Amino acid sequence: MSRVTPPDISLWLCDRIRAEHPHVECDIRIPDGYTGDHPLVVVRDDGGPQSDWIVFDRSLGITVYGWDETNPKPLRDLAADLYAQLTDDELAYMDGSPITAVTQSGCNGPYPVSTSMACAGYYLTVEYSTVGTH
């Protein structure tokens, strides 16, 4: 048996989000100096078990920030669109995708969340079965 490395699913998802939403900033953390004046998607890999030699279950939390907290509708619409994108079964068929399946029971949201910034916030979760590299 050889070594198997879990996939960097958060980086892969950030690339997919940027490709489909070029007007949105996307990263694995809130950048220094971010004030909420434009949309930001933060992808956090919460990990999960290794269910087989090369198969990893991965749960991710996605927080969407931006615009005006008194008018959250545009951000809610963006969060709902991201949810649809990130739960699309076609992700498993994209070139270079580490995703083998979307685990629907681990997909939730989007939900409004409070932020420490003067902007709206929404949170959603997605879960995947993925393959590592060896």
CYANA upper distance limits for C-alpha pairs under 8 A (distance plus 0.5 A):
  2 SER  CA    134 HIS  CA      7.20
  3 ARG  CA    134 HIS  CA      6.18
  4 VAL  CA     53 TRP  CA      8.02
  4 VAL  CA     54 ILE  CA      6.77
  4 VAL  CA    132 GLY  CA      6.45
  4 VAL  CA    133 THR  CA      5.90
  4 VAL  CA    134 HIS  CA      4.99
  5 THR  CA    132 GLY  CA      5.72
  5 THR  CA    133 THR  CA      5.71
  5 THR  CA    134 HIS  CA      6.77
  6 PRO  CA     56 PHE  CA      7.16
  6 PRO  CA    131 VAL  CA      7.65
  6 PRO  CA    132 GLY  CA      4.97
  6 PRO  CA    133 THR  CA      7.24
  7 PRO  CA     98 PRO  CA      7.03
  7 PRO  CA    130 THR  CA      7.78
  7 PRO  CA    131 VAL  CA      7.18
  7 PRO  CA    132 GLY  CA      5.47
  7 PRO  CA    133 THR  CA      7.42
  8 ASP  CA     12 TRP  CA      6.96
  9 ILE  CA     13 LEU  CA      6.55
  9 ILE  CA     45 ASP  CA      7.74
  9 ILE  CA     58 ARG  CA      8.41
  9 ILE  CA     98 PRO  CA      7.65
 10 SER  CA     14 CYS  CA      6.62
 10 SER  CA     28 ILE  CA      7.41
 10 SER  CA     43 VAL  CA      6.37
 10 SER  CA     44 ARG  CA      6.94
 10 SER  CA     45 ASP  CA      6.31
 10 SER  CA     60 LEU  CA      8.16
 11 LEU  CA     15 ASP  CA      6.85
 11 LEU  CA     27 ASP  CA      8.50
 11 LEU  CA     28 ILE  CA      7.99
 12 TRP  CA     16 ARG  CA      6.97
 12 TRP  CA     97 SER  CA      8.21
 13 LEU  CA     17 ILE  CA      6.59
 13 LEU  CA     43 VAL  CA      8.21
 14 CYS  CA     18 ARG  CA      6.61
 14 CYS  CA     26 CYS  CA      6.37
 14 CYS  CA     27 ASP  CA      6.80
 14 CYS  CA     28 ILE  CA      8.25
 14 CYS  CA     43 VAL  CA      7.52
 15 ASP  CA     19 ALA  CA      6.69
 16 ARG  CA     20 GLU  CA      6.84
 17 ILE  CA     21 HIS  CA      6.22
 17 ILE  CA     22 PRO  CA      8.34
 17 ILE  CA     26 CYS  CA      7.64
 17 ILE  CA     82 LEU  CA      8.19
 18 ARG  CA     22 PRO  CA      5.55
 18 ARG  CA     23 HIS  CA      8.34
 18 ARG  CA     24 VAL  CA      7.21
 18 ARG  CA     25 GLU  CA      7.72
 18 ARG  CA     26 CYS  CA      7.05
 23 HIS  CA     39 PRO  CA      8.45
 24 VAL  CA     38 HIS  CA      8.13
 24 VAL  CA     39 PRO  CA      5.94
 24 VAL  CA     40 LEU  CA      6.42
 24 VAL  CA     41 VAL  CA      7.68
 25 GLU  CA     38 HIS  CA      8.48
 25 GLU  CA     39 PRO  CA      6.82
 25 GLU  CA     40 LEU  CA      5.26
 25 GLU  CA     41 VAL  CA      6.74
 26 CYS  CA     40 LEU  CA      6.15
 26 CYS  CA     41 VAL  CA      5.11
 26 CYS  CA     42 VAL  CA      6.37
 26 CYS  CA     43 VAL  CA      8.08
 27 ASP  CA     31 PRO  CA      8.33
 27 ASP  CA     40 LEU  CA      8.34
 27 ASP  CA     41 VAL  CA      6.97
 27 ASP  CA     42 VAL  CA      5.68
 27 ASP  CA     43 VAL  CA      6.83
 28 ILE  CA     42 VAL  CA      5.68
 28 ILE  CA     43 VAL  CA      5.37
 28 ILE  CA     44 ARG  CA      6.35
 29 ARG  CA     42 VAL  CA      6.08
 29 ARG  CA     43 VAL  CA      7.68
 29 ARG  CA     44 ARG  CA      8.08
 30 ILE  CA     34 TYR  CA      7.35
 30 ILE  CA     40 LEU  CA      8.49
 30 ILE  CA     42 VAL  CA      7.08
 35 THR  CA    117 MET  CA      6.93
 35 THR  CA    118 ALA  CA      7.95
 35 THR  CA    119 CYS  CA      8.48
 36 GLY  CA     40 LEU  CA      8.12
 36 GLY  CA     65 TYR  CA      6.87
 36 GLY  CA     66 GLY  CA      4.99
 36 GLY  CA     67 TRP  CA      6.46
 36 GLY  CA     68 ASP  CA      8.49
 36 GLY  CA    117 MET  CA      6.97
 36 GLY  CA    118 ALA  CA      7.10
 36 GLY  CA    119 CYS  CA      5.80
 36 GLY  CA    120 ALA  CA      8.49
 37 ASP  CA     66 GLY  CA      6.34
 37 ASP  CA     67 TRP  CA      5.80
 37 ASP  CA     68 ASP  CA      8.28
 37 ASP  CA    119 CYS  CA      7.91
 38 HIS  CA     65 TYR  CA      8.38
 38 HIS  CA     66 GLY  CA      5.61
 38 HIS  CA     67 TRP  CA      6.16
 39 PRO  CA     64 VAL  CA      7.58
 39 PRO  CA     65 TYR  CA      6.14
 39 PRO  CA     66 GLY  CA      4.82
 39 PRO  CA     67 TRP  CA      7.01
 39 PRO  CA     75 LEU  CA      8.07
 40 LEU  CA     64 VAL  CA      6.23
 40 LEU  CA     65 TYR  CA      5.62
 40 LEU  CA     66 GLY  CA      6.66
 41 VAL  CA     62 ILE  CA      7.32
 41 VAL  CA     63 THR  CA      6.30
 41 VAL  CA     64 VAL  CA      5.04
 41 VAL  CA     65 TYR  CA      6.92
 42 VAL  CA     62 ILE  CA      6.14
 42 VAL  CA     63 THR  CA      5.74
 42 VAL  CA     64 VAL  CA      6.93
 43 VAL  CA     60 LEU  CA      7.39
 43 VAL  CA     61 GLY  CA      6.59
 43 VAL  CA     62 ILE  CA      5.20
 43 VAL  CA     63 THR  CA      7.27
 44 ARG  CA     60 LEU  CA      6.04
 44 ARG  CA     61 GLY  CA      5.64
 44 ARG  CA     62 ILE  CA      6.71
 45 ASP  CA     58 ARG  CA      7.69
 45 ASP  CA     59 SER  CA      6.81
 45 ASP  CA     60 LEU  CA      5.09
 45 ASP  CA     61 GLY  CA      7.08
 46 ASP  CA     58 ARG  CA      7.49
 46 ASP  CA     59 SER  CA      5.85
 46 ASP  CA     60 LEU  CA      5.83
 46 ASP  CA     61 GLY  CA      7.43
 47 GLY  CA     57 ASP  CA      7.85
 47 GLY  CA     58 ARG  CA      5.53
 47 GLY  CA     59 SER  CA      6.16
 47 GLY  CA     60 LEU  CA      7.81
 48 GLY  CA     56 PHE  CA      7.41
 48 GLY  CA     57 ASP  CA      5.64
 48 GLY  CA     58 ARG  CA      5.39
 48 GLY  CA     59 SER  CA      6.70
 49 PRO  CA     56 PHE  CA      6.49
 49 PRO  CA     57 ASP  CA      6.01
 49 PRO  CA     58 ARG  CA      7.92
 50 GLN  CA     54 ILE  CA      8.08
 50 GLN  CA     55 VAL  CA      6.35
 50 GLN  CA     56 PHE  CA      4.80
 50 GLN  CA     57 ASP  CA      6.66
 51 SER  CA     55 VAL  CA      6.11
 51 SER  CA     56 PHE  CA      6.26
 51 SER  CA     57 ASP  CA      7.20
 52 ASP  CA     56 PHE  CA      7.62
 54 ILE  CA    131 VAL  CA      6.05
 54 ILE  CA    132 GLY  CA      5.83
 54 ILE  CA    133 THR  CA      7.73
 55 VAL  CA    129 SER  CA      7.30
 55 VAL  CA    130 THR  CA      6.15
 55 VAL  CA    131 VAL  CA      5.21
 55 VAL  CA    132 GLY  CA      6.83
 56 PHE  CA    129 SER  CA      6.41
 56 PHE  CA    130 THR  CA      5.64
 56 PHE  CA    131 VAL  CA      6.47
 56 PHE  CA    132 GLY  CA      7.36
 57 ASP  CA    127 GLU  CA      7.79
 57 ASP  CA    128 TYR  CA      6.29
 57 ASP  CA    129 SER  CA      5.08
 57 ASP  CA    130 THR  CA      6.55
 58 ARG  CA    127 GLU  CA      6.09
 58 ARG  CA    128 TYR  CA      5.76
 58 ARG  CA    129 SER  CA      6.82
 58 ARG  CA    130 THR  CA      7.48
 59 SER  CA    106 GLY  CA      7.79
 59 SER  CA    125 THR  CA      7.66
 59 SER  CA    126 VAL  CA      6.42
 59 SER  CA    127 GLU  CA      4.83
 59 SER  CA    128 TYR  CA      7.03
 60 LEU  CA    125 THR  CA      6.12
 60 LEU  CA    126 VAL  CA      5.86
 60 LEU  CA    127 GLU  CA      6.65
 61 GLY  CA    123 TYR  CA      7.64
 61 GLY  CA    124 LEU  CA      6.48
 61 GLY  CA    125 THR  CA      5.12
 61 GLY  CA    126 VAL  CA      7.21
 62 ILE  CA    123 TYR  CA      6.19
 62 ILE  CA    124 LEU  CA      5.80
 62 ILE  CA    125 THR  CA      6.52
 62 ILE  CA    126 VAL  CA      8.42
 63 THR  CA    121 GLY  CA      7.41
 63 THR  CA    122 TYR  CA      6.16
 63 THR  CA    123 TYR  CA      4.94
 63 THR  CA    124 LEU  CA      7.04
 64 VAL  CA     75 LEU  CA      7.85
 64 VAL  CA     79 ALA  CA      6.86
 64 VAL  CA    121 GLY  CA      6.04
 64 VAL  CA    122 TYR  CA      5.62
 64 VAL  CA    123 TYR  CA      6.80
 65 TYR  CA     75 LEU  CA      7.80
 65 TYR  CA    119 CYS  CA      7.13
 65 TYR  CA    120 ALA  CA      6.29
 65 TYR  CA    121 GLY  CA      5.06
 65 TYR  CA    122 TYR  CA      7.18
 66 GLY  CA     75 LEU  CA      7.18
 66 GLY  CA    119 CYS  CA      5.65
 66 GLY  CA    120 ALA  CA      6.03
 66 GLY  CA    121 GLY  CA      7.20
 67 TRP  CA     71 ASN  CA      8.41
 67 TRP  CA     72 PRO  CA      7.98
 67 TRP  CA     75 LEU  CA      7.61
 67 TRP  CA    119 CYS  CA      5.87
 67 TRP  CA    120 ALA  CA      6.79
 68 ASP  CA     72 PRO  CA      6.77
 68 ASP  CA    118 ALA  CA      7.47
 68 ASP  CA    119 CYS  CA      5.31
 68 ASP  CA    120 ALA  CA      6.29
 69 GLU  CA    118 ALA  CA      6.84
 69 GLU  CA    119 CYS  CA      4.93
 69 GLU  CA    120 ALA  CA      4.59
 69 GLU  CA    121 GLY  CA      8.27
 70 THR  CA    120 ALA  CA      8.11
 71 ASN  CA    120 ALA  CA      8.28
 72 PRO  CA     76 ARG  CA      6.55
 72 PRO  CA    120 ALA  CA      6.07
 72 PRO  CA    121 GLY  CA      8.36
 73 LYS  CA     77 ASP  CA      6.57
 74 PRO  CA     78 LEU  CA      6.81
 75 LEU  CA     79 ALA  CA      6.61
 75 LEU  CA    120 ALA  CA      7.46
 75 LEU  CA    121 GLY  CA      7.89
 75 LEU  CA    122 TYR  CA      7.98
 76 ARG  CA     80 ALA  CA      6.62
 76 ARG  CA    110 PRO  CA      7.99
 76 ARG  CA    112 PRO  CA      8.40
 76 ARG  CA    122 TYR  CA      7.19
 77 ASP  CA     81 ASP  CA      6.67
 78 LEU  CA     82 LEU  CA      6.64
 79 ALA  CA     83 TYR  CA      6.65
 79 ALA  CA    110 PRO  CA      6.67
 79 ALA  CA    122 TYR  CA      7.04
 79 ALA  CA    123 TYR  CA      8.21
 79 ALA  CA    124 LEU  CA      8.30
 80 ALA  CA     84 ALA  CA      6.83
 80 ALA  CA    109 GLY  CA      8.49
 80 ALA  CA    110 PRO  CA      6.74
 81 ASP  CA     85 GLN  CA      6.72
 82 LEU  CA     86 LEU  CA      6.46
 83 TYR  CA     87 THR  CA      6.55
 83 TYR  CA    109 GLY  CA      8.03
 83 TYR  CA    110 PRO  CA      7.65
 83 TYR  CA    124 LEU  CA      7.63
 83 TYR  CA    126 VAL  CA      8.47
 84 ALA  CA     88 ASP  CA      6.62
 86 LEU  CA     91 LEU  CA      8.11
 86 LEU  CA    126 VAL  CA      7.54
 87 THR  CA     91 LEU  CA      8.38
 87 THR  CA    102 VAL  CA      6.75
 87 THR  CA    104 GLN  CA      8.03
 87 THR  CA    107 CYS  CA      7.91
 87 THR  CA    126 VAL  CA      7.42
 88 ASP  CA    102 VAL  CA      8.03
 89 ASP  CA     93 TYR  CA      8.44
 89 ASP  CA    101 ALA  CA      7.27
 89 ASP  CA    102 VAL  CA      6.70
 90 GLU  CA     94 MET  CA      7.21
 91 LEU  CA     97 SER  CA      7.28
 91 LEU  CA     99 ILE  CA      7.06
 91 LEU  CA    101 ALA  CA      8.43
 92 ALA  CA     97 SER  CA      6.58
 92 ALA  CA     98 PRO  CA      7.84
 92 ALA  CA     99 ILE  CA      5.40
 92 ALA  CA    100 THR  CA      5.35
 92 ALA  CA    101 ALA  CA      6.42
 92 ALA  CA    102 VAL  CA      8.40
 93 TYR  CA     97 SER  CA      7.42
 93 TYR  CA    100 THR  CA      8.46
 98 PRO  CA    130 THR  CA      5.74
 98 PRO  CA    131 VAL  CA      5.82
 98 PRO  CA    132 GLY  CA      7.61
 99 ILE  CA    128 TYR  CA      6.85
 99 ILE  CA    129 SER  CA      6.44
 99 ILE  CA    130 THR  CA      4.85
 99 ILE  CA    131 VAL  CA      7.08
100 THR  CA    128 TYR  CA      7.85
100 THR  CA    129 SER  CA      6.02
100 THR  CA    130 THR  CA      5.77
100 THR  CA    131 VAL  CA      7.45
101 ALA  CA    128 TYR  CA      6.21
101 ALA  CA    129 SER  CA      5.66
101 ALA  CA    130 THR  CA      7.62
102 VAL  CA    126 VAL  CA      8.33
102 VAL  CA    127 GLU  CA      6.65
102 VAL  CA    128 TYR  CA      5.09
102 VAL  CA    129 SER  CA      6.93
103 THR  CA    107 CYS  CA      7.52
103 THR  CA    126 VAL  CA      8.14
103 THR  CA    127 GLU  CA      5.73
103 THR  CA    128 TYR  CA      5.68
103 THR  CA    129 SER  CA      7.30
104 GLN  CA    126 VAL  CA      8.29
104 GLN  CA    127 GLU  CA      7.61
105 SER  CA    127 GLU  CA      8.40
106 GLY  CA    125 THR  CA      7.41
106 GLY  CA    126 VAL  CA      6.29
106 GLY  CA    127 GLU  CA      5.50
107 CYS  CA    124 LEU  CA      7.91
107 CYS  CA    125 THR  CA      5.63
107 CYS  CA    126 VAL  CA      4.75
107 CYS  CA    127 GLU  CA      6.41
108 ASN  CA    124 LEU  CA      6.07
108 ASN  CA    125 THR  CA      5.62
108 ASN  CA    126 VAL  CA      7.21
109 GLY  CA    123 TYR  CA      7.01
109 GLY  CA    124 LEU  CA      4.95
109 GLY  CA    125 THR  CA      7.06
110 PRO  CA    122 TYR  CA      6.41
110 PRO  CA    123 TYR  CA      5.76
110 PRO  CA    124 LEU  CA      5.08
110 PRO  CA    125 THR  CA      8.39
111 TYR  CA    122 TYR  CA      5.76
111 TYR  CA    123 TYR  CA      5.66
111 TYR  CA    124 LEU  CA      6.91
112 PRO  CA    120 ALA  CA      8.32
112 PRO  CA    121 GLY  CA      6.31
112 PRO  CA    122 TYR  CA      4.88
112 PRO  CA    123 TYR  CA      6.87
113 VAL  CA    120 ALA  CA      8.17
113 VAL  CA    121 GLY  CA      5.66
113 VAL  CA    122 TYR  CA      5.83
113 VAL  CA    123 TYR  CA      6.98
114 SER  CA    120 ALA  CA      7.88
114 SER  CA    121 GLY  CA      6.73
115 THR  CA    119 CYS  CA      7.51
115 THR  CA    120 ALA  CA      7.55
115 THR  CA    121 GLY  CA      6.76
